[in-house]
Amino acid sequence: MTLRRKMRGSVLALMNEGRKTQIILLDERRLDILVQPKLYTFELLDLVASHFKLQEKHYFGLAFLDETSHFNWLHGEKKVLDHDFPRKSGVLQLHFSVRFYVDTIGILPDSQTVELFYLNARQAVFRGQIECDSETVLELAAHVLQACKGDFTSDEETREHLKRLPVIPTRTLKEHPSISYCEEKVIGYYKKLLGTSRGLAIVNYMTIVERLPTYGIHYYEVKDKREIPWWLGISPKGIAVYDKNDKTTPRRLFTWKHLENLYYRDKKFSIEVHDPKRDGGSIVHTLSSFNLYEDAIREPVEQYDDLSDAITDPTTQVSVSRRTFGTSSVNVHAWLASSPQLTRCIWSMAVAQHKFYLDRKQSKSSLTAARSMSEIAADLSRSSTSLVDSDLSRSASSQSLPSLGGSRFDLNMENLESQKAEREMFKALKARKEALEEALRSKLEELKLLCFQEGELTGELPKETPLEAGERVPTFRRRIGTSFALSPKTIHKKDQNEDHLATLELEYELQSKITSAAHSLAHDKSVSKYVRKQRRQAYSRASTKLKEMEKKLTEARRKSSRTRTRDDRQGGSSQTLCTRQASSTYSVDAASFSVSTKPSAQSLTREPTFASGVSPEHRV
């Protein structure tokens, strides 16, 4: 009897044991709670909304990421732990985010809702969920700085803010030469916002974002029957079909007022679109009665088609419209998802958006007039604290959440943002490094090719040839018939004089530039006296060295001039002597550049001899 009571007590304890859950808020803070099995989703949403003092909760929701990185939204009337979460041990992560969008923030009466929409848009731009060009991203980053940090103060402080705030995504950094370039562009936009209030900066940010074509759309990756990939975009306007490489311009848009049914089966998601003009579709059915679902059930088994099989299958979830039409047509469009869970996620989002559309349509007459942007900006500016600084203490008024006494909150937002920014910067720098390494490899290949060409001309491979480790050094043969002999004394003596003079000229030119730079630094009045004194001393030393090099260069030029004159005189006398002593005439073949003599008995039997002081080793 005692053992049975213990077992019963342990079973009850396990049933009442909750699951550790971490809710990621829009400002990147984390809310850690222990979710009990009896807790409903709408109760958990009320708890999160109470921390923001949020009144318009119907625009927001809680979602988790599945294996395909898509948001799966929790049903409000369903218990939290009854959802099909990923089978991973550990803490369950839920995201608090905007689920239903509006065309403009002007229809939002609550300033807290406007600010949450702003935080959601800022997060979506950084994650790449809202696509826009890099210039728009940098301009939006400047508005974030103005809203968070106020007016511009200095370049260094702004760069520090950009490192901590997640406002520039990695893809934008990859499109530009460096991170400094992006920071300079943001600083340029930031300086133009001088004097802009916090509320106006948020309003301007949302005005830019609301004009972007990818704002307010939930995208899902699907394929058609021919295995062609597409994007399905679900929004308050309807369901749109986008090309895989273009999320901005839809191929087709099915508005909610033309949609009849939404259903799915396994991996297949289908919609029925009312189309009286018969403008196309994969399967066309004529409605002979008021309801297509009832017609499929009453249809004989031998007349079943794909649509009938899908509707009558017990696993099919159908959302049936109550509108009735006369004799018209319905087009059925179907797509395939990667998993049944993703298909169910698409269907659930489509049904929720359609219901949101109908609710908005019915309550349009009772809505108050839209506020002007100036009124919204004034309300946001009058707020003494932003949502980031709001009080996140737990509300004790809710009696349905007795287990939340041990809740703890990670408020170290600045560290989280700093770590995220550092990771993004590391990715950008790594990509930049790979690009530079690839450019270096290309240039080394070009240099190796040029060195090989030089080796073919000279017969020797240059020392600068970039050979890889273990690569065999190629051998080159001199071209036949292109060598001639000169005096080695003359060659070496002339080369040494010219090399010495060229070296002095180069050193003099470099020293003159160094002296000019030292002169500019010495007259810079923006530094301290101690630094100016050091710079004047450096300029004096550089000037003295330049005068010494100028004297050396003048002497070297004079010496070179005298040497050249003496060599010219000796060359003229030796040429006259060689002309008188020549016993045979030489001719140069212009085509092959080979030196030949007139045939004689000695030249046919012996190798040619060379003049004194000339050896075959000094041929060019």
N, C-alpha and C positions, 0 to 999 in steps of 0.2 A: 504493500500500500504506500509506504514511504517512497519507494523507488518510482512508482507510477506518478506520484505528485512531483518528484524532482524532474522527471522527464517532461511532464506537462509544463512545469515552470520554465524549463529551458526552451521548449518550443515557443511559448508565449514571448519569451525574451527575444528570440530570434525574429519572430513576427513583428515585434515592435521596434526592432533595431533599424535605424535609418541609414542613409548613405551620405557620405561626405561629398559635398557639392561646392564647386567654385564658380561663381557667376562673374563673368568678365563684363565690366561696364563700358560705356562709350568713351569714358575718359581714361581707359586702360587700367583703372583700379580693379582690385579683386575683392569679391565678397564671399567669404567662406562660411557656409552654414551646414547644418546636419538636417537633411530632408527626411521627414518621417513618411512611412508608407501611405498614410491617409491624407497627405497633403496634396491638394489640387493645384493645377497649373495657375489658375486665376488667382489663388491665394498667394502663391509665390510671386506672381507678377505684381500684386498689390503691395507686397512687402518691399520689392525693389523700387516701385514707384514712390512709395512713401519716403524713401531716403532722398529723392530729388524733389519732394513736394509736388509731384506731378499729378495733374488732374485729368488730362486727356490721355488716358492709358490705351485707348483703342487703336492708336497708331503704332504701338510697340508690341513686341513679343519676345519670347525666349526660344532659343534654337540651339542645336548641337551640330557639330560637323561630323558627317559620315565618312566612309572610306574614300568617297569620290570628291571630298572637300566641298560639298554642297551643304547649305544650311537646311536642316530639318526642323521645322517649327513645331513647338509643342501645342497640343490642343488644349484650349482653355477649360473645357468641361471634363477633362481627363486627368486622372492622378499622375503626378509627375513621374513616379517610378514605374508606371505601367507602359511607358513608351519603349520602343525598340532601340535602346541605346547601343553604341558599339561595345562589343564584348571585350572590354579591357578592364583589368583590375586597377584599382587606384581611385583617385578623385575624379568625379564626374564634372566636366566643364560645360557650362551653359553660357550663351552669349545673349546679352540684353541689347537689342538693336531695333531699328525702325523696320517695320514689316509692311506698312501701307503708307504710300507717299501721296503728296498733294502737288498740284501744279505750281502753287506759289505759297510761300510762308505767310502771305497777307491774310489768308483765311484762318490762320491759327490765332485764337484769341489769347492764349497763355504764353508769356515770355519764356517760361521754363521749357515748354514744348519747342519753341523756336530754337533755343540754345541747344537742346538735344538733337534736333535735326541738323544743326550746324556741326556738332561733334561727330555725328554719324557720317555726314558728307566729308568732313576732314579725314576721318578714318578710311572711308572708301577710296578717296583720291590717293592716299598714301599706299594702300594695298593694291591699287590698280583695278579695283572693281568699277570705278568711274574712269573711263578712258578720255584723255585730252592731250593736246600737244604740250611739249616741254615748256614753251613760253607761258602758257596758261598755268601750268603747275608752279612755275617760279613766281608768277604774279599772285597766285593764291597763297603761296608761302609768305609773301610780304604782308598780306591781309591778316594771316594768322599771327605774325609777329606784332602787328599793330594792335590786335585784339588782346593778346596775352601779355605783351611787354610794354605797350604804350609807344610813345614817340621814339624816334631814332636818337641814339646817344653817340655811339662810336662804332667803327668797323670791327674792332676786336671783340667788343661785347656782343655785337650782332652775330658774329661767327660762333661764339660760344653758345648763344641761344639756338642757332641752327643745328649745332651738334646734339643738343638735348631734345629738341622738338622733332617729332617724326612728321616732317612736312615735305621732304624731297625724296621720292621713291628711287629705288635702284635703277630702274629703266631710264629715268631722266638723267641720272649721273652718267650712265653709259653712253648717252647720246652726245655728250659734251667732252671737250678735251680733258678737263680736270674738275675736281670738286671746287677749287678756288674760283674757277670761271662761273660755276653755278651760284656760288655765294656772292660774287660781285654783281650778278644779274639781280639776285634777290635784294641786295642792299640798294641797288638803283631804284627798284620799285618801292622799297621801304621808305626811302627818303622822300618820295613824292607824296606819301600818306601823312606827312607831318601835320599834326593838329586834328587828325581824324579821331573821333570818339570811338570807344570800344563797341558800342552798339552799332554805329554806322559801319565799322569794319566788318562785323558779323553779317550785316545786311548786304553789304557789297559782295562778300564772299558767296553768300547764298544766291545772289542775283546772277553771278557768273556761273555757278554750278548748275542752276536750274535751266540755263540755256544749253547745257551739254546734252547731246542726244542719248547718252548712256545713263543719265541720272534717273533714278526711280524705277529701274527695271531689274528683275531677278532673272538671271541667265542660267540655263540648264543645257548641258551638252547631250545631244541626241543624234540619231541616224535615221535615214528613211529606209524604205524597203530595198533600195539599191546600194545600201551601205555607204551612202554619201553623208558626211558629218554636217550637222547644222547646230545652230543655237536657237533655243526657244526662249523668248523674252516675255515674261509675264509681268504685267503692270496694271494699274487701274484703268488703262485704256483698252486692254484686251490681251490677246496672245499674238505675238509677232514671230516671224521666222527670219533668221539672219544667216548669212553666209558664215562659214567657219572662220574666215579671215577678216570679217567686217561686222562689228557689233553696232555700227552707227546707222546704217541704212537697211531697213527691213525689206526682205523680198515680198512678204505678204503680211498683212495685219488683219486679224480676225477680231473685230470689236465685240464687246460683251453683248450688245443688243442684237447681234446676229447669231450668237451661239445658242444652240439648243441643248446639247448634252455633253458631258465630260465623263469619260470612263477609262478604266485601265484594266489590263489583264497581264499578269506576270511582268514582262519587260515592255509591253506595248501600251502606249498612251494614245487615246483617240479622242477627237472632238467632232461634233456634228454642227455644221454651220448652215443656217437658213440662207438659201440662195435662190430667190425667185427668178433671177436672170440666167441660171444655169451656166455660170462662168467657169466651170471646170471643177475637178475633184477626182480623187482616186476611185470612189465608189459613190454612185448616185442612187438614191432611193426616193420614190414618190410616196408622199404621205396620203394614204387613203382614208385615214381616220384622224382623231385628234391627238393621238399619242403614239410615237414611234416605238416606245418601250412595250406598250400593250400589244401593238401589232406583231412585234417579234415573238412575244409569248404565245399568241394565238395562232401563229403561222404553223402549218403542218411540218412534220419533221423532214419529209422528203423534199421540201422546198427551202430548207435552211441554207443560208450562205454564210460568208465570213462574219458579217455584221450580226446575224441571228445567233451564230455560235458564241460570239463574244458577249452578247447581252444576256443570253440564257445561262451562261456558265456561272456556277455558284460563287466562284472567286472574283467575279467582276463587280467593281464598285461603280455605280451609276449615279450621276446627278441629273435628274430629269426636270426639264423646264415645264412650267404650268401654262405657258402661252400656247395658244392653238392657232392654227392657220387652216386655210382652205387648201385647195389643190395647189401644191407648190413642190419644191424640191429641197432636199437636204444633202449637202456634200459631207462626206466623212473623210477626215484627214488623220493619218496615223503616223506615229514615230516610235522608234525603239530606243530605250535607255540601256545603260550598261548593267543595271541590276534591278530586280523587282523593288528594292527599297527606294531607289532613285525615282522609279516610275510612280510609286505611291507618294513620294515627296512632291513631284510635279503636279500630280492630280490634286493633292491637298492644297498646295499653293494656289492653283487655278480656281478651285472651289472657293477658297477664302477671299481671293481678289474679286471674284464675281459677286460674292455676298457683300463685300465692302462697296462695290460699285452700286448695287441695288440700294443699300442703306443710304449712301450718299445721295442717290437720286431721289429717294423718298423724303429725306430730311433737308433737301435743298431749299424748300420754301420757308422752313423755320430757322435757317441759318442767318446769323447777323451779317451785316455788310462787312466786306473785307477792309482791313485796316491798311492805311498807307505805310510805305516803308519808313517814312520819317517818324511816324508814331511808334513803330516797332523799335527803331533805333533808339528813340528817346527812352522807351521802357527798359531796354537792355542796358543802356548807360546809367539809368537810375538805380539799377541793381547794385547793391553795395558789394556783394560777393558773387562770384561765378559758381557754376556747378562743381568746378574742380575744388573749390574751397568750402563747399557746403558741408553741413554736419551730417555725418553718416552714422550717428548713434542709433542703436536699435530702438524702434518704437515698442513700448510695452503695452499698448492698448489692445493689440490683437490677441484674443484668447484662444484662437484656433492654432496658434504656433507656440505651444508651451516649451518646445525643445530648443528654442533658439537662444537660450541664455548663454550658451558657450560660444556664440558667434564671435569671430574675430575678423578684422579687416586689415588688409594690407594697403596702407596709405602711402607707401613709398613710391609715389607716381614718378617723381623726378628720376629716381634710379632706374626704374623700368624703361622710361623713355630714353634715358641716356644709354642704357645697354642696347636697346633696339637701334638707336641711331648709330652706335658704334658697330653693330653687326652689319648694318646696311653700308656703312662707309668701308668696312673691311671687304665686303663683296665687291663694291665698286673699285676699290684699289686693286683687288686681285684680278678683276677683269681688265683693268688698265695695264697691269703688269703683263698679263698674257698677250695683250695686243702689242705692247712694246717688244716683247720677246719675239713675237712673230715677225715684226718689222726688222728687228736685228738679224734674224736668220735670213731674211730675204736680202738684206744688204751684204751680208757675208757671202752669200752665194754669188752675188754680182761681183764682189771683190775677188773671189776665187777665180771666176771666169776671166776677169781682166788680167790677173796674175798669170794664168795659163797662156793667154794670148801674148803677154810680154815674154814669157819663157820660150814660146815658139819663135819669136823674133830675135831674141838675144842668145838663146841656147842655154840660159840659166834661169832657174826658178827664183823669184824674189823672196827675200826673207819674210816679207809681210804676208805671204800666202797663208790664209786661214785654213789649215789642215786639221781635220778631226783626229782624235786620239786613235792611233793604230792605222791611220790611213797611209797607204804607200805613196812615197814621193814619186811623181812621174818623171821620166827622163826625156830630154829634148835634144835633138841633133842640130848642129849649126847648118845653115843653108850653104851649099857648095857654090864656090865662085864669087863670094862676096867679101873676101878678106884682102886686106892690103897692109903693108908694114910702114910704121913710122918710128922715129927715134923715141925710145922710152924716156930718155932724160928730158926731152922737150915736153912730152905728154905729162909726166908727173910734175915737172916744175911748173907748168902752166896751170895744171889743175889745182895744185896746192895754193898758188897765188890767188886764183879766182875764188876758190872755196873759202879761203881765209877772208878775202874782201867781202864776199857775199854774207858770210857769217857776221862780220862786223856791222854791215849795213842792216841786217835783220835785227841784231841786238840793239843797235842805235834807234831803230824805228820803234821797237817795243819799249825801250827806256823812255823815249819821248812821250809815248802815250801814257806810261806810268807817271811821268812827271806832270803831265797835263791833268790827270785825274787827281794827283796829290795836291795840285794847285787849287782845284775846285773844292776839295774837301777842306783845305786849310782856310778857305774864306767862307765856310759855312757858319753862319751865326746862330743857327738853331740848336747847337750843342753847347755843352758846358765849357768853361775856360780851360779846364784841365785837358779835355779832349782836343780843343783847338790848339793848345800848346803842343801836344803830341803830334798832331797833324802837321803843324808848321815845321817841327823838327824832321818829320818824315819827308816833307817837301824839300827841305834844305839838303838832306842826304841824297834824295833822288836827283836834284838839280846838279849837285857836285858830281855825281856819277855820270850824268849825261854829258857834262863838259869834258870829263876825262875820256869818255868813249868817243866824243867828237874829235878830240886830238888824235886818238889812235886811228880813227877812220881816215882822217886827213893824211896822216903819215903813210897809212897802208895804200891809199890811192896814189900818192906820189911815188912810192916804191913800185907799185904795180905799173905805173906809167913808164918809169925808167926801164923796168925789166922788159916790158913789151917793145919799147924802142930798140933795145939791145938785141932782142931775139929777132926782130925784123931785119936788122942789119946783118946778123949772122946768117939768117935764112937766105938773104939775097946773094951773099958771097958763095955759100955752099951750093946754091942752085946753079950759079955760073960755072963752078968747078965740075959739078956732075955733068953738065951739058958738054963740056970739053972732053971729059974722059969716057963718055958713053961709047961702047963698041957696038951696040945694037939698039935699035929703036923699039919703044914699047907702044902698045896700042890697047885701048880700053874698049871692050865690047859693051855698047850701051844697053843691049838687051839683057846680058847675063852678069855684067859688072865683073868679069874675070880678066886678070892681067895675063897677057900672052906676049911672046917674042917671035921675031921672024925665025923660021926654021933654019937650023944649022946642024952640023955634024955632032957638036957637043950636046946640043939641047935634045937630040934624039936618043942619046945613050946615057946622059947623066941628069940628075935632078938639078934644077936651077939653084944658083947660089944667091946669097943675100949680101947686101952692102954691110960694111962694118957698122957695128952698133945696132943692127936690126936682127931680130931673131923671130922664128915662127911663133914663139909664145906670146908676142905682143901684137899679134894680128887682131883687127877689130872685125 
